[in-house]
Amino acid sequence: MNKLVQIFEQTFHAQPEVIASAPGRLEILGNHTDYNEGFVLSCAVDQRTTALMRKTSGNMAVIYDERADSYARIDLNDLALPITPKWAGYPAGVVSELKKRNFAVGGFEAVISSTVPLSAGMSSSAAFETAVLFALQKLYGLDIPPADSARIGQGVENNFLGLKTGLLDQFSSIFGVENAFILSDFRSVEVLKSVTMQPGASILVVNSMEKHNLVDSEYNTRRAACESAAAKLAERHDGVKTLRDVSMELLDSEKNILTDEEFRRAKHVVGECTRVMQAVDLLAQNNVAGFGQLWWESHESSRINFENSTPALDKLIEISRTLPGALGARLSGGGFGGISIHLVQDRYLEEYQKQISALYKEYCRITPETIICHPGAGASAQQLK
């Protein structure tokens, strides 16, 4: 924090008034279930985005992104796209969503710094949005419940950037619990409970180094197929509102009314909701091996049914099955590139990290980024003066 305060003072010749930080997240199980009103097991991580901020007169926001070494000047009275540079669309979107809800926000200066990997599937965007939002709430005395804060972040993605995401990323960033996963229900929009894993295994993030860019991906088409499948099933079954309400038995019995694409997309989501609840039961029984097996099953469904994997991600999962200490592995997040997560016995972790890096480099001549991740605390903000 001291380093960032110095950067702020050097940049703006003034002291910051508030500091806020928000973590990235890992989707442990529950791939693409959030916008289907399903269940997700996720966690915040140690890697965080930090925002230092002070009020200014007028309606200009001047923001320095320390990692990009880039400035943005945003006229808060004119938030029409395009906003440049591209990263400035996130804080501009936060202000836009606040204004829609009649929250008064004036000018500010800010320094942003982050250790969340970019375009990797650890939700650097949600961490950015949430850090800015929490800083503005503290700076301008805005009283916004945490779940509504998550909806504001989602609104940035949906309304400002045109990406029809669910609430998972913002929810995980805001409600994260140190040293625990959180089980979220996206119908009631609440965290049901925190879930711990017994010591002895860790999560290793292995980045395929393929940029994960949901804005340019087929994310929206996947969502449309899920909604189309749910609508067809709802016409024949009163209890069905979304795919969250569909069992595998019901889905199989109605396969003939769905296109092949709708069926496979729905099969992935229904299977993921089931795997989430199985994971909670297995962790309660301290069955970490069974928990990890669900990761491999999840990835296979992503590969075959949802088709949001890539050859590079598939290779990482294939390698994982050959290494000592591997308990499970899968893509994490939206897919279409980005990260895989690996559940590895601690006594093999160092060697596993070396071997998967070497074997992946043999495959694609790129050394993957690897990060040992621990479940971290959620977003926070505090007054500095």
Order of alpha helices (4+ residues) and beta strands (2+ residues): alpha-beta-beta-beta-beta-alpha-beta-alpha-alpha-alpha-beta-beta-beta-alpha-alpha-alpha-alpha-alpha-beta-beta-alpha-beta-beta
